[in-house]
Amino acid sequence: MQRFLPVVALLSAALVSTAVHPDHKDNIEKVKRYFANQARSGAGGARWEAGENHLTEKDPEDLKDLCGTVKPTRSQARSNYHPPARVPNFSKQRIQIDTTFDAASRWQNCPSIKQVRDQGGCGSCWAFAGAETLSDRYCIASGQTKTKTFSVQDMLICSGGQNVNYCGGNLARAAYTMAVSTGVVSGGDYNSGVGCLPYTSYSGAAVTATSTAQCANATCISGYGKTYAQDKSYATVWYELGSYYANNNLSAGGAAASIKNESVVRQIQYELMTNGPLTVQIKVYNDFFTYKSGVYQHITGDYAGGHGMKLIGWGTEGGVDYWLVVNSWGYGWGLNGTVKILRGVNHLGIEDYLVTALVDPNLTQPVASAACNLAGCAGRSQYAMAPANVCSTNFCACYYYTGVWNAAKNGYDWQQSPQVISCPATPTAQAFDASGSVQACVDKTKIPACAASG
């Protein structure tokens, strides 16, 4: 049975523990010795500092409850792939990837990007990463003119299932499928009184009582000024990327099926600098709880679980490439609530699987389902590049199918034969080249920086 931290387990993130648990103290010393030995031998590589914080007084066994992001296996992810609407061909298109990037600096009028939230004793990291990302992308998509803090609590109680306590963990994609299908209301942090449905599952009885059974009676807090239904905001499409899908030839992969191993990092970077932050997840070991600064790499400690966070940038420190990630353990953990994690070597699976969504600040209801019917696809098979339940002409692609006789099974093997298609004038669309041979249409008003193939 999943355990939850008691009321006293997580105080304010600003507090520093007065007594360090022996296991954490041992890990801190091991990290210090490891890098001392590295320095004496003249070895290079990532270096980071371990130390005390408000978590290190707790038993590492209890801290496992903070790691609540369930990661799909590679086969599970590939069997139900939701690709990005646009995957650039770096070999053909002149796309410049900056050597350093920070989304908070790129979109300075979107304050949510640099905000660090606190999940408390609930394993809601999956929901925090999703809510934070959606908040950021809502602002970015508005041209930095609108802000909204998406509700973690709404995701905990209304992301599906009967009588489920998602403080025990959930798939990262659950936050985004909810944003597309039923929308998410606003809601600030614990005791903030901000938004329609602020966070309440912070500690103690509130954590253990969290249940999807509460969704039926979901309502905005008194005096908010809007009804629960009126406060909903929606994503138009959610999608996945990462090394799970490198060299993916799945027929459902669409334009994104051409992602190559060597370009996974650049694909992630392109998505981040074009559309905004993403949910990333890693395997957490006990030394991670002691992180203070530097470029983190796992050194010591037992496995704690899967953890979801928000990816906002990248850079290089001491010759070591890193990802810049926002955690949900308050400002008192890590580098003011953030962490730099080794980049480019899929450390702890950080480049395996990422998920995010495109948000439309003006949507007041889900994107309507419709049959794919692109004018340029007349006579050809069509499918939606968006999720199966959001078949919109904004995200349709089409292919010829050719049958090759297979004598062994006494039937045809049907193969897709990509063809250049003619994009319709409405919606405003333009073809892009994703692999050198596959082209599709997208709505340029929905996909920022949609460039012509070339």
C-alpha positions in Angstrom: 0.0 0.0 0.0 1.2 3.5 -0.8 2.4 5.4 2.2 1.9 9.2 2.5 4.0 11.6 4.6 2.3 12.8 7.8 1.5 16.4 8.5 4.9 17.1 10.0 6.8 15.4 7.2 7.1 18.4 5.0 7.2 21.9 6.6 7.9 25.1 4.7 10.5 24.6 1.9 12.3 27.5 3.4 13.1 25.6 6.6 16.4 23.8 6.9 16.4 20.5 8.8 17.9 20.5 12.2 18.7 16.8 12.3 19.9 14.9 9.2 18.8 11.3 8.8 21.8 8.9 9.0 21.2 7.6 5.5 21.2 11.1 4.0 24.2 12.0 6.1 26.0 8.9 4.7 25.0 9.9 1.1 26.2 13.4 1.5 29.6 12.2 2.7 29.8 9.6 -0.1 29.2 12.4 -2.7 31.8 14.6 -1.1 34.4 11.8 -1.1 33.6 10.8 -4.7 34.3 14.3 -6.0 37.3 14.7 -3.8 38.8 11.5 -5.3 37.8 12.8 -8.8 39.7 16.1 -8.1 42.8 14.3 -6.8 42.9 12.1 -9.9 42.4 15.0 -12.3 39.2 13.4 -13.7 36.8 15.7 -15.4 33.0 15.4 -15.7 29.9 16.7 -13.9 30.3 17.9 -10.4 27.6 18.8 -7.8 27.3 19.6 -4.2 25.2 17.6 -1.7 24.0 19.0 1.6 21.1 19.4 4.1 17.7 20.7 3.3 14.1 20.3 4.6 13.9 16.8 3.3 17.1 15.3 4.6 15.7 14.9 8.2 13.2 12.4 6.8 13.6 8.7 6.3 14.4 8.0 2.6 11.8 5.3 2.7 9.2 8.0 3.4 10.5 10.3 0.7 9.7 7.6 -1.9 6.1 8.9 -1.6 7.2 12.1 -3.4 8.2 10.2 -6.5 4.7 9.7 -8.1 5.3 9.7 -11.8 4.6 6.4 -13.5 6.8 6.0 -16.6 5.5 3.8 -19.4 7.8 1.2 -20.8 9.3 1.8 -24.2 6.9 -0.8 -25.8 3.9 0.7 -24.1 4.8 4.2 -25.2 5.4 3.2 -28.8 2.2 1.2 -29.0 0.1 4.3 -28.3 2.3 7.1 -29.7 1.0 10.7 -29.9 3.6 12.5 -32.0 4.3 16.2 -32.2 2.5 18.0 -35.0 5.8 19.2 -36.4 9.2 17.5 -36.3 11.9 19.6 -38.1 14.4 18.0 -40.4 17.7 19.4 -39.0 19.7 18.1 -42.0 17.5 20.2 -44.5 16.3 23.1 -42.5 18.6 25.8 -41.1 17.5 25.7 -37.5 19.7 27.3 -35.0 19.8 25.8 -31.5 21.2 28.1 -28.9 24.1 26.9 -26.7 22.2 28.1 -23.6 18.5 28.6 -23.1 16.2 29.6 -20.2 12.5 29.8 -20.9 12.1 32.3 -18.1 14.4 34.7 -19.9 12.9 33.9 -23.3 9.4 34.7 -22.1 10.0 37.2 -19.3 6.4 38.3 -19.0 5.3 34.8 -18.1 6.1 34.6 -14.4 4.9 31.1 -13.9 7.9 29.7 -15.7 10.3 30.6 -12.9 7.8 29.8 -10.1 8.7 26.9 -7.9 5.7 25.1 -6.3 5.6 22.6 -3.4 3.8 19.3 -3.6 4.1 18.5 0.1 3.6 14.9 1.1 1.5 13.8 -1.9 3.0 12.0 -4.8 1.6 14.6 -7.2 4.8 15.5 -9.1 3.1 14.3 -12.3 0.3 16.8 -11.8 2.6 19.7 -10.7 4.8 19.2 -13.8 1.7 19.2 -16.0 0.0 22.1 -14.3 3.1 24.2 -14.4 3.8 23.4 -18.0 0.2 24.2 -19.0 0.4 27.5 -17.1 3.6 28.5 -18.9 2.3 27.5 -22.3 -1.0 29.3 -21.7 0.9 32.5 -21.2 3.3 31.9 -24.1 0.4 31.1 -26.5 -1.3 34.4 -25.5 1.7 36.4 -26.6 2.6 36.9 -22.9 -0.6 38.9 -22.4 -2.6 36.4 -20.3 -1.7 34.3 -17.2 -3.4 31.5 -15.4 -2.2 29.1 -12.7 -3.6 25.6 -13.7 -4.9 23.6 -10.8 -3.0 20.6 -9.5 -6.0 19.7 -7.3 -8.3 19.5 -10.3 -5.9 17.0 -11.9 -5.7 14.9 -8.7 -9.5 14.5 -8.5 -10.7 14.7 -12.0 -8.2 13.0 -14.3 -10.1 9.8 -14.5 -10.7 6.6 -12.7 -13.1 5.6 -9.9 -12.2 6.2 -6.3 -8.5 6.5 -7.1 -6.0 8.4 -5.0 -3.5 9.9 -7.4 -1.3 11.0 -4.5 0.0 7.5 -5.1 1.2 8.4 -8.5 0.0 8.6 -12.1 1.2 8.8 -15.7 2.6 12.2 -16.7 0.4 12.2 -19.7 -2.7 12.2 -17.5 -2.4 15.9 -16.9 -2.4 16.6 -20.6 -5.1 14.2 -21.7 -7.4 15.9 -19.1 -6.5 19.3 -20.5 -7.5 18.3 -24.0 -10.7 16.3 -23.1 -12.3 18.0 -20.1 -10.1 21.1 -19.5 -8.5 22.2 -16.2 -9.6 25.0 -13.9 -7.3 27.5 -12.1 -5.8 26.8 -8.7 -2.8 28.1 -6.7 -0.6 26.5 -4.1 -1.6 25.2 -0.6 -3.2 27.8 1.6 -2.9 30.4 -1.2 -6.6 30.9 -1.7 -5.8 31.6 -5.4 -7.9 30.4 -8.3 -11.0 28.2 -8.5 -9.5 25.1 -6.9 -6.3 25.7 -4.9 -4.1 22.8 -3.8 -5.3 21.0 -0.6 -3.6 17.6 -0.8 -0.5 18.9 0.9 -0.2 16.7 4.0 -1.8 14.4 6.5 -5.5 13.5 6.2 -5.9 15.6 3.1 -3.4 13.4 1.3 -5.0 10.1 2.3 -8.5 11.5 1.6 -7.6 12.6 -2.0 -9.9 10.7 -4.4 -11.3 10.9 -7.9 -14.7 10.3 -6.2 -14.5 14.0 -5.2 -14.7 15.1 -8.8 -18.5 14.8 -9.0 -18.8 17.6 -6.4 -15.9 19.8 -7.7 -16.7 23.4 -7.2 -14.7 26.7 -7.1 -13.9 28.1 -3.6 -16.3 30.6 -2.1 -16.1 34.0 -3.6 -14.1 33.1 -6.6 -16.6 34.7 -9.0 -16.8 31.9 -11.6 -18.4 28.5 -11.7 -16.2 25.4 -12.0 -17.3 24.9 -15.7 -16.8 28.6 -16.6 -13.2 28.5 -15.3 -12.0 25.6 -17.5 -9.2 26.1 -20.0 -8.2 23.7 -22.7 -5.3 22.3 -24.7 -5.8 21.6 -28.3 -3.5 18.6 -28.6 -1.1 16.7 -26.4 2.0 14.9 -27.7 5.1 12.9 -26.7 8.8 12.9 -27.8 12.1 11.5 -26.7 14.4 8.6 -27.4 11.6 6.1 -26.9 10.5 7.2 -30.4 13.9 7.4 -32.1 13.9 5.6 -35.5 10.2 4.9 -34.8 8.6 3.5 -38.0 5.1 3.0 -36.5 2.4 3.7 -39.0 0.7 5.8 -36.4 3.8 7.9 -36.0 3.0 10.2 -38.8 5.4 13.1 -39.5 7.2 12.4 -36.3 8.1 8.8 -37.2 11.5 10.0 -38.5 13.0 11.1 -35.2 16.6 9.8 -35.2 18.7 8.9 -32.2 21.3 11.5 -32.9 18.8 14.3 -33.0 16.7 13.5 -29.9 18.3 16.2 -27.8 17.9 18.7 -30.6 14.2 17.7 -31.0 13.7 18.4 -27.3 15.5 21.7 -27.5 13.6 22.8 -30.6 10.2 22.0 -28.9 11.2 23.8 -25.7 12.5 27.0 -27.4 9.6 27.1 -29.9 6.5 26.3 -27.7 7.7 26.3 -24.1 8.4 23.9 -21.2 7.7 20.1 -21.1 7.2 17.4 -18.5 10.3 15.4 -18.1 10.8 12.4 -15.8 13.8 10.7 -14.2 14.7 7.7 -12.0 15.3 9.2 -8.6 17.9 7.7 -6.2 18.4 8.8 -2.6 21.3 11.1 -3.3 19.0 13.3 -5.4 17.2 14.4 -2.2 20.5 16.0 -1.0 21.2 18.0 -4.2 22.2 21.7 -3.7 24.0 22.9 -6.8 26.1 21.9 -9.8 25.3 19.4 -12.6 23.7 16.4 -11.0 24.6 12.9 -11.8 23.6 9.8 -9.7 26.5 8.8 -7.4 25.0 6.8 -4.5 21.9 5.7 -2.7 19.0 3.3 -3.3 16.3 3.7 -6.0 13.4 5.9 -4.7 11.0 6.0 -7.7 10.0 7.8 -10.8 9.7 11.6 -10.6 8.2 14.2 -12.9 9.4 17.7 -13.2 9.3 20.7 -15.6 12.0 21.2 -18.2 12.7 24.9 -18.9 16.2 25.1 -20.4 19.7 23.9 -21.0 23.3 25.1 -20.7 26.9 24.1 -20.0 28.8 24.4 -16.7 32.5 23.5 -16.3 32.4 21.9 -19.8 29.5 19.7 -18.9 26.1 20.0 -20.7 23.0 20.1 -18.6 19.2 20.4 -18.6 17.7 23.1 -16.4 14.7 21.6 -14.6 12.2 23.0 -12.1 11.3 20.7 -9.3 8.2 20.8 -7.0 9.8 20.5 -3.6 9.8 24.2 -2.8 12.5 26.9 -3.0 14.5 25.3 -0.1 15.5 22.3 -2.1 18.3 22.4 -4.7 19.3 25.5 -6.5 16.3 27.7 -5.4 14.0 24.8 -6.3 15.7 23.9 -9.6 18.2 21.3 -10.6 20.8 21.0 -13.4 20.9 17.4 -14.8 23.5 15.9 -17.1 22.4 16.3 -20.7 23.0 14.3 -23.9 23.6 10.9 -22.4 20.0 10.1 -21.3 21.1 10.1 -17.7 18.5 8.4 -15.5 16.2 8.3 -18.5 15.7 12.0 -18.7 15.7 12.0 -22.5 13.5 8.8 -22.8 10.0 10.2 -22.6 8.7 13.8 -22.5 5.1 14.9 -22.8 3.4 18.3 -23.3 0.5 20.0 -25.0 -0.4 23.0 -27.1 -2.7 25.4 -25.2 -5.2 27.8 -26.7 -6.0 30.6 -24.2 -9.2 31.4 -26.1 -10.7 27.9 -26.0 -13.8 27.6 -23.8 -14.6 24.0 -24.7 -12.8 21.0 -26.0 -11.6 20.9 -29.6 -14.5 19.3 -31.6 -14.0 15.9 -33.0 -14.4 15.7 -36.8 -13.6 13.3 -39.6 -10.3 14.1 -41.3 -11.2 15.6 -44.6 -8.3 17.5 -46.1 -9.0 18.8 -49.7 -5.5 17.9 -50.7 -6.0 14.3 -49.5 -8.8 13.4 -51.9 -8.8 9.7 -52.7 -6.2 8.9 -50.1 -6.3 7.5 -46.6 -6.2 10.0 -43.8 -5.5 10.0 -40.1 -5.2 12.5 -37.3 -1.8 13.5 -36.1 -3.5 14.6 -32.9 -4.9 12.1 -30.3 -7.3 9.6 -31.7 -10.3 11.3 -30.0 -9.3 14.7 -31.4 -9.4 14.2 -35.1 -9.2 17.8 -36.4 -8.4 18.9 -39.9 -5.8 21.1 -38.3 -3.8 18.1 -37.6 -4.5 15.7 -40.4 -2.1 13.9 -42.8 -2.8 11.6 -45.7 -1.0 8.8 -47.4 -1.4 6.4 -50.4 -1.5 2.8 -49.4 -0.1 0.1 -51.7 -0.6 -3.6 -51.3 2.2 -6.1 -51.6 1.1 -9.7 -51.9 2.4 -12.0 -49.1 2.2 -15.6 -50.2 3.0 -16.9 -46.8 -0.2 -15.5 -45.3 -2.2 -15.5 -48.5 -3.0 -11.9 -48.3 -1.7 -8.3 -48.8 0.8 -6.4 -46.7 -0.4 -2.9 -46.8 2.4 -0.3 -46.9 2.2 3.5 -46.6 3.7 5.3 -49.6 4.2 8.9 -48.5 3.2 11.5 -51.0 3.5 15.3 -51.1 0.1 16.7 -50.4 -1.6 20.0 -51.3 -2.6 21.9 -48.3 -6.1 23.5 -48.2 -6.4 27.3 -48.1 -8.7 26.9 -45.0 -7.5 26.5 -42.3 -4.4 28.6 -43.1 -2.0 25.8 -43.7 1.4 25.1 -45.1 3.3 21.9 -45.9 6.4 21.1 -43.9 8.9 18.4 -44.5 9.6 16.2 -41.5 11.8 13.4 -42.9 12.7 14.4 -46.4 9.8 12.3 -47.8 6.8 12.8 -45.6 4.8 16.0 -45.7 1.7 17.0 -43.9 -0.5 20.0 -43.3 -0.9 22.0 -40.1 -2.7 25.1 -39.1 -0.1 27.8 -38.8 -2.2 29.6 -36.3 -2.0 26.5 -34.0 1.7 25.6 -34.5 4.1 28.5 -33.9 7.0 28.9 -36.4 5.6 26.4 -38.9 8.1 26.7 -41.8 7.8 25.5 -45.3 9.8 22.4 -46.3 13.1 23.2 -47.8 
